[in-house]
C-alpha cells in the first residue's frame, strides 16, 4: 500500500451523481448503493451512513477508490467519505 503518514490516500469528488436503483443497508449501518455519473455506473459503499440521511435528487460525493473482492470477483468500488445534496460548488 503506497499510502501512509507522509503520503495520504487521495480523496476524489463527483458532483451531480444520481442513485441507480434502491440503496440497501448492509451490516446494520452501512449503505451499499449504485451510482450513475455521466452515463457510467459505479458501485459504492458508505460506512456508518443511515439510509434516512440520503436525500432525493442529485448528490455530491467525496470518495476513495477501493478494490472490492467478493465471491471470487474483484471490482472497483467507491468508498464514500461524505455525501451532500447536489450543488455546483466544491465539496
N, C-alpha and C positions, 0 to 999 in steps of 0.2 A: 504494500500500500504506500503510494508516494506522499501521502498527506500526514502531517504531524504538526507539532507546535510552531515550527518556522515556515510551514507550507500548508496553510489551511485548505480544506476542501472547497472547491468553487461552488457558489450558490448562484443558480440561474433564475431568470424570471420570464414569464409569459403573461401577456395582457389580453383579456377578452377570450379566455378559454371557455368552452362550453362543456357541460357534463353530458355524456352519452349514456343513456340507459339509467337504471336506478342504482345509486350507490348502496353499498351494503356494509354493515358493521361486522368486523371480524375481531375475535379475541376480546369481546365486550366493549372496547373503547377505541378501536382503530377503524378508520374509514377507508374502504377499498373502492376505487371508482375508475371509470374510463373517461378520458378527456379527449376532446377534439379541438384542434387548433389548425386553422388554415387547411382543413380537409384531411388532416392526419390524425390518427387515433393513438392515444398513449394510455398505458396502464399506470395507475398511480396509487399511492397509499399515504394516508395522513395519520401518524401515530398520535394517540390521545386527543382525538378530534371528534366530538359528538356530532352525529348526523344532524341534530336540530340546529347546529350553528351554520350549516351550509345554506347559503342564500340562493334564491332562484335567479336565473339570468346568467350573464357572463361573469367570469371570475378572473381575478389576477392572482397568480400563484408565484411563490418563491420555492425553489426545489433544488435537490441534489440528484444526480443520476446514479442509480444503483443497478447491479445485476441481480435478478430475481431467479433463483433456481428452485424449481418445484416439479416433482414427478418426472424427473429426467429431462426437463426442458429449462433452458436458460433464456431469459428475455430481459430487455431493458425496462426499468421501472422508474418513474419519477417518485422520489420520496419528498413529499410536500413538507415544507418548513413553515409556511404561512399562507393564508388564504384571505382574500378580501373581495367584496363586490367589485365587479369590473369597472375600471376607470381608464383614463389615458395617461395617468401620472405614474412615475416610477414607484415601485413598492418599497 
